[in-house]
Amino acid sequence: MHARPAANWVEVAKTCPARIQVRHDAQVADAKNLIALLQLGLRCGDAVTISAEGDDEAGALAKICAAVTGLSAGEKAAAQRAAEAAARAAAPVAGWNPADKPRTVAGIGASPGIAIGPIHVLANAEVAVPDEPEPLTTGADRLHRALSATADQLKALADDTERRLGKQDAGIFRAQAELIADTDLITLACQLMVEGHGVAHAWHAAVERLAGQLAALGNPVLAGRAADLRDVGRRVLAQIDPALKSGQDLPDVPCILLAADLAPSDTAGLDPDRVIGLATAQGGPTSHTAILARTLGIPALVAGGPGLQALANGTQAIVDGTTGRLYLDPSAADIASAEAWRAMQRAQAEAEARERAMPAQTRDGHRIAVGANVNNPDQVVFALDQGAEGVGLMRTEFLFLERGDTPSEDDQYETYSGMLRALDGRPLIVRTLDIGGDKQVAHLRLPHEENPFLGVRGARLLLRRPDLMEPQLRALYRAARDHVPAGAPTGKDAPLSIMMPMITSVPEVLKLREVAERIRAEIGAPPVPLGIMIEVPAAAIQADAMARHCDFFSIGTNDLTQYALAIDRQNTELAPEADSLHPAVLRLIHMTCEGAARHGRFVGVCGGIAGDPFGACLLAGLGVHELSMTPRDLAGVKARLRAADMGALRALAGRACEQEDAAAVRALDDKGGVA
């Protein structure tokens, strides 16, 4: 029996005044005690006897039996979904496939490439817990406060997980909350304190004793619950004494890192020489963790499921970030095959890299501008070396995300000036602050929203917070005044362009242009192109009206996909369906290009599919003029476009828009150049 249904039994039982017991063979458990229930070791098909004694016995039995029956159906459905997922994981994929059918974990490809090595599950390392006795009264108070603080922490985690992933995954944290509320566990810790042990030592010993009992039953499900108990026990331990917070050391040898999820700052800090591959239980292919993994060149998959964290450290594995598969304990033949495939891919990438400085010009002479997505001036040199012709997206939110306070106007001016100097006249498109949705900044003190993706984000935030918008615009126009020469080109070749995120209406554009023009006049800066992000279906549908008031468009395909398909891009269960090559998304892109063309505006794309060679071909065929992507994707995209003919690309894009789903669109890719 899993912890989540057992926790539900306990929750229902606790609402009943009667004493409720569950018997299985010779074992008896109190239905209000989670650990005791788990220790019954119940498996599918086992018969149990449930008895009630005390007030409202019949009502208690009816309640608990209804809970058991209802949950049984739900767990069977979940098991069926798990079996279907396992079958999908074992099915052949387009790319490298092992011949000897190793155990496979299926996720979503987030960063291409193959890595081979031992896995390392990112978990808190063991810490030495000192035994420092103290008076029972103060020790009990400290334990009570630690349990309460941990319960609050778990509730917040459960609420956030339910919002992003659904109730079933959130149940993990609710079950952990039941574990630390378990009377047997707390009683044992208190007994050890009475015997003279310190509170931290007593708690740790109680957790280890009960976790050891669960693990000793020989049931892999209960072994997982033992891991849950130890994990939540460490949370409490850190609350008792912050000095006991566990570290997260990596092994000395290069490894494939497995984790529940990683914050963008955690991913950015990974050393590619030590972490050769990455797999996370949660996340989506458009998350910032995935984007940063691609930037670092680390093969990665996301949305691999919670089973990743139950794998044993040191297990040999192959992670394929292109297909989103993790292969466990592969045979020597499969390892050799993967190495050969990787070598072939590297040879192709090296051939493309040798020609990365060549323009993305089709065989019939149609040229597509190709830029890079960067966050700061330090990344420009690498982007240019990889073949970028400029910066198609500077994400200014990282100026706010990577520090504990709001950057001043002068701080921002120095950064934008540094970007212009590094590019030396090449195009720079700066996106103004795009905060909201999955990007939250504590020091901005933004109000809590039930659904931040549909709330005050992007341009909506800027219009409500002139204290954020105006210093940024002043810094940008100061940089333009000081670094953009008179008579500089306009359009997609302009040395500096500014674009506003999350636009949904013409009035928003007019208000933003009014503020920008006022600040430009105050600064005495030259005019610079002002564009908008097309991320919302409303903006794509009204592209012709928007184009009257904008100098250019840049399509954010990640958000456009999310809003067009009504799929939260952080939802791991739905993430495979949030495919930017869905025909509905392609049609919105085509509408955007048509609307822009009526007013002679250029259209760029800075979303994820711009860096996919096949996606780039479709975008060019739809009428996109400029593509911006992670620097490591530049050479492959440029090579694919050079091998194509524009007439064929337009025909391909037309066929793609006529398909019924994203899978049918992807089936149009012959993996060779589009002739």
N, C-alpha and C positions, 0 to 999 in steps of 0.2 A: 504494500500500500504506500502510495506517494504521500509526501508531507502535505500537499495542498488539500486533498480530500480529507486526510486525517485532521487537519486544522479546522476544516469545516465541521466535521463531527464534533470536535471539541467546542467550537463556537456555538453550535446548536445545543449541545448538552449543557453548557453553562447557563443557558437561558431557562433551564428547568430546575425547580427546587429539589426534585427527587434525585436520589443517588442512582446513577446508571452505570452498569457494568457490561463489558464485552468479553465473552468467553470463547476461546478457541482451543480445542483439545483440553489440556490440563492448565493452560495459562488463562489468567484473568487480568483485565485491565480496567482502570477507571476511565470512563468515556470522557471525563473532563481533564484528562492528563495526556498530553500529546506524546511524550516520550514513551509512556507505558503502552499506548496504542501502537506506536511504531514497533515496539519490541515484540508485539504479537507475530510479526513477520508475515502478515496476511498476503496471500497471493490470489490471483484471479481464480475463482471457482471454489475457494475455501468456504466452508460453512461455519457460521458463528452464531452464538446465542446472545441476544441482548436482553438484559433484565433491568427493571426499574423498581425502586423501593422508596416509599415516602410520599410526600404530597403530590397529588395529581399524577400517579404512576401511569395510568392509561394515556394521558395526554403526552407525557414524556416519551413513552414508547412510540406513539404515533408520530411525534416530531422527529425523533432520531431515525426511525425506519424510513420516513419520507425523505430525509436527508441522504441516507445511505442509498436508497433506490434511485433517487434523482442523480446523485453523483456518479453512480455506477454507469448510467447511460452516457453521461458526459465523458467519463474516463475511457469508455469503450470507443466513443467517437474520436477522442484525442489519440488513442492507440491506433485507430484506423488511419488517421491523418499522418501519424508518425510512420506507419508502414508504407503509405503511399509516398511519403517524402524519401524513405529509404530506397524505394524502387526507382524513384526519379534520380536519386544520387548515383545509383548503379548503372543507369542508362548511358549509352555512349554520348559523347559531346563533340561539338565541332572543334577539333583541335587535337591535342595529344590525349590518347587513351591508354591506360595500362592494360596489358594482355592477361595478367594473372589475377585480376579482380580482387585487389586488396580492399579492406574495409574503407568505405568512403563517406566523408562528411560533405554534404552539398551546401554551398552558400551562394553568394553573389560575387562575381568577379569585380574587384575594386581597383586593382593596379596590376597591369599585365606582367607576365613573366613566370618562370618556374624556379622554385627554390627547393633544395634538397638538404635535409639535416635533421637533427633531433629537435623535438618540440620542448618548449618551456612554458608552463602555465603560469601566467602572472598572478601570483597570490602573495599574501603577506607571509614573510619568512618567520620561522619560529624565533621567539625571543625568550631570554632567560627571565623568569618571573621571580623576583626576590620574595622571601618570606619575612615580612616586617610586621610583627604582631602589634596590635593597638587595642584600645578599649572596645568592647563589643558594641557599645552604643554608637561611637563615632564610625566604626567600621560598617555597622548596619546602615547608617545614614549614607555613607559613601556608596555602598552597594545599591541602595534604593535610588539615589540620584543618577548613578550610572545606568541602571536599568531603565529609568524613566527617559533619560536623554537618548538612549539607544532606541527605545520604542518610538520616540518622536522622529528620530532619524529614519527608521524603517518605514514609518508611516509616510514620510515625505518621499522616500524612494518608491514606495508602492503607488502613491498618487501619481508621481511623475511617470512611472512605468506604465500604469493603466492608461494615462493620457496618450502615451506614445505607442504602446505595444498591445494594450488590451488587458482585460481582467485576468486572463489565465497566467500571463507572465508576471503580472503584479502580485499574484497569489504566492509567488516564491517569497517575497518579503513579508507578506502577512503571515505566512507559515513560520518564518524566522522569528517574527514577533511572538508567536505562540510558544516557540521553543524557549525563549528567555523568560516567558511567564510561567513556565512549567513548575508546578509546586515541588516535585521531586528534586529538580535541579536546584531551586532556591533553598529548599530544606537542607540538602546535602552541603551546599556552600555555607549555610549558617552553622551547621553542625561542626564543620571544620574550623570555623571562626571561634566557636565555643571551646574547641579543643586547644585554642591558643594560636592558630595560624592567622597571618595577615589577610586582609580582605582580597587583595589581588591574587595571592597564592591560593587562597581557599576557592575563589571563583574559578581560577584556571584549573585547579585540580578536580573540581566538581565537573566541569565541562569535559575534561579529558576522560574521567572515569565513565561518565554516561556515554560519551561518543565512542569510547572503546567497547562498551557493551553492545552498542548498535552495530559497530563494525564487525564484532566477533560472531554475529549471527550467520555470517556467510552469505547474506543476501545482498546482491549488488545495489538494489534500490535503497536498502537500509544503510549501506556503506555511503551512498550519496547523502543520506540524511545526516550521517555522522559528520560528513564534510560540512554540511550546512550548519550543524551545531557548533563545530569548531570555528567556522567563519563568523557567525554571529557572536560567539564567545569572545573572539578577538576584538570585535567592535566594543563590547562592554568593557573589556580589559583596557582599551585605549581611553575610555571614559573615566575609568577608575584612576588611571595614571597615564597621562599623555606620553610620558617617557617610554611606555611599553608599546607604543604604536609600531607595528611591524614594518620592516623595510621591503623593498621590491628588487632584490639583487638579481642580476642576470648571471647565467653561467659563464665560465671562462671561454667556452668554445662558441662559435657562431651558431645561432639557433633560430628556429621558427617560433615566434612569440604568439601565444594564445592568450586572449583576455576577454572579459565580458564586453568591454568597450574601452576606448581610449579617448581622452579629451584631445582636442587639436594640439594643445601645448605639449601633451605627452608624446603624441606622434611626431611632432616637429623635433623633439629632443632625442629621437631614436638614432642610434649610430648604425648605418647600413653595414658596417663591417662586423658588427656583433649581432644585429637583428637582420637576418637575410630574408625572412619571410614573416608575414603577419596574418593572423586569422582572428576575427572577433565574433563573439556570439551575437551581438546586436549591430546596429548601424545599417546604413544604406550606401549604395554606390555613389551617391551625390553628396554624402556627408563630407564635412571638412577633414575628417580623419582619412577618408578615401582619397580626397584631393591631395592631401599632404603626403600620403604614401606614394602616390604617383610622382609627386615632385621629387621625393627622395629616391625613387627608382626601386622601391621595395615591393616585390610581388605580394599581393594582399587579397584576401577575401573577407567579406562581411556577412552578417546575418547567418552565421553557421549554426546558431542555436545553442542553448545552455549546455548541451552535452560536451561541448569543447572543453569546458572547465573540469570535467570529470576524467579527462585523459591523463595518462601517467607521464610525468616528466621523463625525458630521455628517449621516448618512443621515436623511432625513425619515421620520417614522413616526407611527403612531397606536397608542396602547396602550388597550385596552378592558379595564379591570379587572373588569368585570361578567362578560364572557364568557371572559376569559383569552386574549385574542388580541393579537398584535403584528403590525400591518400595515406593511410596508416599502415606501418609495417610492410612496405612494398618489397617485392622480391628483388633479388640482384638483377634479374633480367629487366624488370620494370625500371629500376634505377638507371641502368645503362641506357634504356630506351629514352627515358626522360632527359638524361644528360645529352644524348644525341639530338633530341628535339630542341633542347635549349641551345646547343651549339649552332644548329641550323638557324634558329631565330636570331641569335647574336650575329651570325654572318650576314644575314639579310639586313639587320639593323645597322651593322658597320658599313655595308655597301650604301645604304640610304644616307648614313651620316656623312660619308665622303662627299655627297652631293647636296648637303643640307643648305649650303649658301646659295644654291641656285633658286630662282624664283619658282613659285607654284603656278606655272604657265602650262595650260593644256596644249595638246599637240596641234590644235588649230588656232593657237595664239591668244586664248582668253586667259587673262591673269587674275588670280585671286590673291589679295593681300593677306599675309599671314603674320600674326603677332603672338605675343605671349601674355599669360595671366601671371602677374607678380604682385607682391605685397610691399616691397621696399626697394630702395636703390641698390642694395647689395646683391639682389637677384638679377639685376639687369645684365651684367657682364656674362653670366652663364646663359641667359636667354638669348642674347645676341650670338654667342658662340654656337648655340644649337640651331641657329638659322632664323631667329625671329627678325622681322623687319621693323619692329617697334613693339610697344606695349598696348595691347587691345583692351586690357582691363587691369587697372590698379585698384585693388581692394582696400580702400582706406579704413575699413572697420578694424583692420589688424592694428592700426595705430592706437585704437581704443581697447582692443581685446588683450593686447600684450603688455599692458601696464595697469597699475592700480589706481590711476587717476586720469582725468580728462586731459589730453594734450592741448597745450595752449596754441594760440594762433602762430606764435613764433616757432614753436616746435613743428607744427605742420608745414609752415613756410620752408623750413630747412629741409624737410623730407621731400616736398614737391620740387624744390630747387635742385636737390640732389638727383632726383629722377631725371629732370630735364638735362642736367649736365651729363649724366651717364649716357643718355640717349643721343646727345649731340645732334639735335635737329630731327631725329627720327620721331614718328608719331607716338604720342602718349595720350591715352584716354583714361581719365580719372573718374571713378565712380564715387559720388559723394556718399556719406555715411549710410550704410545699409545695415541697420540694427533692428532686431525683432525676429520673430520666428524662432529658429534654432540658434540664433546668435544673441545672447543676452549679456549685458555688461553691468555688473553690480554697481559700479561707482556712478553710473548715469541715473540711478534711482528711478527706473521706469516702473510704472504700476504693473501689478500682476494681472495677467489676462488668462482666461480659461482656454482660449485658442489663439495663441500669439501669431500663428500663420495667417489668421484672418483678422488680425487686430491692427494696432498702431505700429507699423513698421515702414522702413524705407522713406519715401517722400511724405507719407502721412505723419511720420515722426518729425521730420525736418520742418514741416509747416507748423507743427505744434511746439517745436523747441527751437526758436531762433537763436537761443544761446549755444546750440550745437551747429546749426546751419551757417549762421553768418560768419563766425570766426573761420570756418572751413573755406567758405567762398572768398573771404578776404585774403586768406593765405594763398589760395589758388591764383587769384588775380594779381597779387603781389609777385608771385613767381612768374606769371605771364608778363607782367610789366618789365621785370628784370632780366628775363631769359628768352623771351620770344622776340626775334628781330622783326623790324618793320618790313612789311611786304611778304611775310611768311605765308606759305600755301594754306589753303582752307580745305574743307572736305576731309576725306580719310587720310590725307597726307599732312594734316595740320600738326605742328609740333606739340600743341596742347589742346585737348578737347575735354569738356566736362559733361558727364551724363548723370541723370537723376534716376534712382531706382524705384521700383514698385509704383509706376504710374498707372492710374485707372481712368482718368478723365481729362478732358481738355482744360477745364478750369484749374486743375492742379498745375498743368504745364504753364498756363498763363501767370499764375501766382508766382511760381518758381522763377520764370523768366524775368518777371518784374523785380523781384528781390535781387537776382543776379545782375541785372542791368544797373540797378541803383548802386550796388557795391562796386561794379566795374567802373562806373563814372566817378565815384568817390576816390577810388584808387588811382585812376588815370591809366588803366590798363588797356591794351588793344582788345578788340573783339576776339573772342574764341568761340568755336562751334559749341553749341549747347544741344545735347541729345538726351534721349530717354531710353530706359530699359523697357523692353517688351517682355513682361513676365506674367501678365494677367490676360486671360482670353479677351476681356473687354477692350484692352489696348490693341490687341491684334485685329479684332473685328473692326475697330474704329481707326485703323492705321492711316487711312487716307485723310481723316479729319485731324489726327495727331500730327501728320507730316506737314500740315500748313504752318505749324508753330514750332517745329523742331528742325535742327540741322541734320540729324542722323538718328538712326535706331540701332540699338544693340540688343539682340534677343538672348535672354537668359533661359536656355532650354530646360534647365533643372527645375526652376520654379514654374515655368510655363507648363511643363508636364504635370507637376504636382496639382496645379489649379485646374488644368483642363480635364484630368482624369479623376479628380477628387480623391487623390491618394496622398496621405502624409508620407513624405519621402523618408521619414525616420521610422516608419512602421515596418518592422522586419518581416512580418507575415505577408504584407502586400508589396514590399519593395520589388520583387521580381516583375510585378505587373506595371510598375512605374517606369516604363520604357519610353525614352524620348523619340524613338522611331515609330511610335504609334501613329497610324494614319491621321488621326484627329489632330495630333500635334503638328505633323508635317503640313496639314492643310492650313493651320493657323500661321505657320511660318510663311507659306506661300501667300496667304492673304496680306501678311505684313509687307512682304516684298512688293506685291502689286500696289498696295497703298502708297508705299514710299516712292515707287517708280513714277506715279502720277505727278509727283512734285519734285522729281529729280534728286531725292535723298538717297544716301548710301545706307546699306544695312550690314551690320556685323553680327556675329554670333560668338558669345563668350561662354556658353554652357558646355556641358560635358561632351555632347556628340560632335562638337567641333574638332576634338582631338581623336576621334575614331575615324580612321581612313575611309571606311565605307560611309559613315555619317557625313563626313566632309564632302564626299562626292554628291550625296543627296542634297546637301545644303547649297552647294554650287549650282546644281541643276534647278533648285527652287528659286534662284535669283539672288543669293547672298553674295555680297562683294568682299567681305573681310571675315576671317576666322581667327579667333584667339584661343589659346589653349595652354596647358601645362608644357613647359619647355621641352621635356623629354618626348612629347608626342609630335614635335614639329617636323622632324626629318621624315617620319613615316607618312604623315599627311601630305607633305609636299611631293614626295615620290609618287604617291597614288594619284594625285591630281595631274602630275606631269605625264603620267601614262594614259590619261583619259582624253576623250574628245568631248567638247562642250555639247554638241548636238546629242551625243549618246547620254550625257549626264542629264540633260533636260528630259529626254525620253524616259530614263530610269526614274527620275523624280516623279514624272507623271504616273508611271506604273505604280510607284510606291504609294502615292496618294489614293489610288484606287483599291488597294488591298484592304482586307477586313480586319487585320490585327497586326501587331508589331512582329510576331513570329513570321508572318507571311512577307513582311517587308524585309526582314533579315534574310529570308530565304532567297531574296533576289541577289544577294552578294555572292559572287562566284569566287571570292577570295583572290581574284587576279585583278589586273587593271581593267577598268571599265572602258571598253573600246568603242 
